[in-house]
Amino acid sequence: MPVPLRTDFDAKALRAIARTTKDGPQARRLLALAAIYDGATRTAAARIGGVTVQIVRDWVVKFNAHGPEGLVNRKPPGQPSKLTDAHRAALQAIVEQGPIPAIHGVVRWRLIDLIQWLWEEFRISISKQTLSRELRAMNYRKLSARPRHHAKSETAVSAFKKTSRPVWRRSGRRSAASRSRSGSPMRRGSGRRTRSPGAGPNAARARQPRKISEPSRLTSSARFVRRRGKAWVSSSPGVRPRA
C-alpha cells in the first residue's frame, strides 16, 4: 500500500514553495508530490520527477518526517571519527608534554610516532592524513625540517661563500700628493675645444705665403749632405760626382 501524505499541506502550497525556492531538485520533488495531492498515481509522480516509484516513496517518507526541508539534498554524515573526546584529550596532553628521548627514542614528535603511541595506548589504527587533520583541529601545525646533505662541510661552505666587494674610495694621500706637486687642486677640463688658427674666416690671414726673395733655410740633413759633397769634390778633383 502507498504511504499517505501528511494532511497539513496541499498541492497549492507545495507549488507555491517550489516557485520560491532556489534549489532545483527540491522544486522538482515538490511538484511530484503536488501531483499526488491532486490525485495522480505514484507512477505519474515518478514520471514527473524522472525517478522510480521507490524513490518517490522515499520522498514521501522524508516529507512526512521533516516537511519541505526534508526534500533538500543534505551532506552525508560519512564515517564516524575514530577518536573520541577522551582520545583527543590524551593526545593533546602527550603532545604538550613532549617525548622523552630515553623512552620514546625521539626528541620531537612525528606523525608516525603519535600513530604508534595511539596504537600502544588505545589500540586505534589511524592514518597519517586523519591524524594530521585532528591535530590541525586542535590548533597544532606540522614543522618540517630543512633538508641537509649528509656530506655537507661547514668549512667548505665558509670557504666558498660569496662576499660583496669593498666599496672603492679615493685615497687621501694620493690627493694630498697631487696638490703638493701642482700647488693648487686640479680642475676638470672643459668640454670646449680651442679653435685652430687655420680654421674659420681668418684662415687666409693666418696663412702667409713665403716670399721668393727670402733664402730658404736648410735643414740639418741638407747641410750635412752639402758639406759632405764639398769634401768629396775636393778630395778627388778629377772625378765627376754622380747625380
C-alpha positions in Angstrom: 0.0 0.0 0.0 1.3 3.5 -0.8 2.3 5.7 2.1 -0.2 8.6 2.6 1.0 12.2 2.6 0.6 14.4 5.6 -2.6 16.5 5.7 -1.3 19.9 6.8 -0.1 20.6 3.2 -1.9 20.6 -0.2 -0.9 20.8 -3.9 -1.3 24.6 -4.0 1.1 25.1 -1.0 3.7 22.8 -2.5 3.6 24.6 -5.8 4.0 28.0 -4.1 7.1 26.7 -2.2 8.5 25.2 -5.4 8.1 28.6 -7.1 10.0 30.5 -4.4 12.8 28.0 -3.7 16.2 28.3 -5.4 17.0 24.6 -5.1 16.2 22.8 -8.4 16.0 19.2 -7.0 13.7 20.3 -4.2 11.4 22.1 -6.6 11.2 19.0 -8.8 10.3 16.8 -5.8 7.7 19.3 -4.5 6.0 19.3 -7.9 5.9 15.5 -8.0 4.3 15.4 -4.5 1.8 18.1 -5.6 0.7 15.9 -8.4 0.0 13.2 -5.8 -2.1 15.7 -3.8 -4.1 16.3 -7.0 -4.9 12.6 -7.3 -2.2 11.4 -9.7 -0.8 8.0 -9.3 2.7 7.3 -7.9 3.8 6.2 -11.3 2.7 9.5 -12.8 4.5 11.3 -10.0 7.7 9.3 -10.7 7.4 10.2 -14.4 7.2 13.9 -13.4 10.2 13.6 -11.1 12.2 11.5 -13.6 12.8 8.7 -11.0 11.4 5.4 -10.0 8.4 4.6 -7.7 10.7 3.5 -4.9 12.4 6.9 -4.8 9.0 8.6 -4.8 8.2 6.6 -1.7 11.4 7.8 -0.1 10.4 11.4 -0.9 7.1 10.9 0.8 8.7 9.4 3.9 11.1 12.4 4.2 8.3 14.9 3.5 6.1 13.4 6.2 9.0 13.5 8.7 10.6 16.9 8.0 8.3 18.8 5.7 9.6 20.6 2.6 13.0 20.9 4.2 13.4 17.1 4.1 13.5 17.2 0.3 16.7 19.2 0.2 19.9 17.3 -0.6 22.0 17.1 2.6 25.6 16.3 3.1 26.0 12.7 4.2 27.4 12.3 7.7 30.1 9.9 6.5 32.2 7.6 8.6 32.2 8.5 12.3 35.5 9.6 13.8 37.8 7.0 15.4 38.9 9.4 18.1 36.6 10.4 20.9 36.9 13.4 23.2 38.9 11.3 25.7 41.3 10.2 23.0 41.8 13.8 21.9 42.4 15.0 25.4 45.1 12.3 25.9 46.7 13.1 22.6 46.8 16.8 23.5 48.4 16.1 26.8 51.1 13.9 25.3 51.9 16.5 22.6 52.2 19.3 25.2 54.4 17.1 27.4 56.7 16.2 24.6 58.6 13.0 24.0 61.2 11.5 26.4 64.3 10.5 24.4 65.2 7.7 26.8 61.8 6.1 26.5 60.3 7.1 23.1 63.7 7.4 21.2 62.9 10.7 19.6 63.4 14.3 20.5 60.4 15.6 18.7 57.0 14.1 17.9 56.3 13.0 14.4 53.0 11.7 13.0 54.3 8.2 12.8 55.4 8.3 16.4 51.9 9.6 17.5 50.3 6.9 15.5 52.4 4.3 17.2 51.6 5.8 20.6 47.8 5.7 19.9 48.1 2.0 18.9 50.0 1.1 22.1 47.7 3.1 24.4 44.2 2.6 22.9 44.6 0.0 20.1 43.4 2.5 17.5 44.7 2.3 13.9 44.7 5.7 12.2 46.3 7.1 9.1 48.7 10.0 8.8 46.1 12.2 7.0 43.4 11.6 9.6 45.8 12.3 12.5 47.1 15.5 10.7 43.5 16.7 10.3 42.8 16.0 14.0 46.0 17.9 15.1 45.1 20.9 12.9 41.6 21.0 14.5 43.4 21.3 17.9 45.5 24.2 16.5 48.7 22.3 16.0 50.9 22.7 13.0 53.4 20.4 11.4 57.1 21.5 11.5 59.2 20.4 8.6 63.0 20.4 8.9 65.1 21.9 6.2 66.8 19.1 4.1 70.5 18.7 4.7 73.1 16.7 2.8 74.9 14.1 4.7 78.3 15.1 3.3 77.9 18.8 3.9 81.0 20.5 5.3 80.8 23.8 7.2 84.4 24.7 6.5 83.8 24.3 2.7 80.7 26.4 2.9 82.5 29.3 4.6 85.4 29.0 2.2 83.2 29.2 -0.9 80.8 31.7 0.4 80.4 34.8 -1.8 81.3 38.1 -0.2 80.5 41.5 -1.5 83.4 43.5 -2.9 84.5 46.6 -0.9 83.3 50.0 -2.0 86.1 51.9 -3.8 87.1 55.2 -2.3 89.7 57.8 -3.3 92.8 57.7 -1.3 93.5 60.8 0.8 97.3 60.5 0.5 97.2 60.5 -3.3 95.0 63.6 -3.4 97.3 65.4 -1.0 100.4 64.5 -3.1 98.8 65.8 -6.3 98.0 69.0 -4.5 101.6 69.4 -3.3 103.0 68.8 -6.8 100.8 71.3 -8.6 100.5 73.8 -5.9 96.7 74.0 -6.4 94.0 71.5 -6.8 93.5 70.4 -10.3 90.3 71.4 -12.1 88.4 69.3 -14.5 88.9 70.3 -18.2 86.1 72.0 -20.0 84.4 70.3 -22.9 85.2 73.3 -25.3 87.9 72.9 -27.9 90.2 75.8 -28.8 89.9 76.8 -32.4 93.0 76.3 -34.5 94.3 79.5 -36.3 93.9 77.8 -39.7 90.2 77.4 -39.4 87.4 79.9 -39.8 87.2 83.2 -41.7 90.7 84.3 -40.6 92.3 81.3 -42.2 93.5 83.4 -45.2 95.1 85.9 -42.8 96.9 83.3 -40.8 98.4 81.7 -43.9 101.2 83.9 -45.2 102.9 82.8 -48.5 106.6 82.6 -48.4 108.4 85.3 -50.4 110.7 84.3 -53.3 113.4 86.8 -52.3 113.8 85.2 -48.9 116.5 82.5 -48.9 115.3 79.1 -47.9 116.7 77.7 -44.7 118.5 74.4 -45.0 117.7 71.7 -42.5 120.4 69.9 -40.6 120.3 66.9 -43.0 120.7 69.2 -46.1 123.7 71.0 -44.5 125.3 67.7 -43.8 124.8 66.4 -47.4 126.2 69.8 -48.7 129.3 69.6 -46.6 129.9 66.0 -47.5 129.6 66.8 -51.2 132.2 69.6 -50.9 134.6 67.3 -49.1 134.1 64.6 -51.7 134.7 67.0 -54.6 137.8 68.5 -53.1 139.3 65.1 -52.3 139.0 63.9 -55.9 139.1 66.8 -58.4 139.5 64.7 -61.4 136.3 62.6 -60.8 132.9 63.9 -61.6 130.4 63.3 -58.9 127.3 61.3 -59.7 124.0 63.0 -59.8 
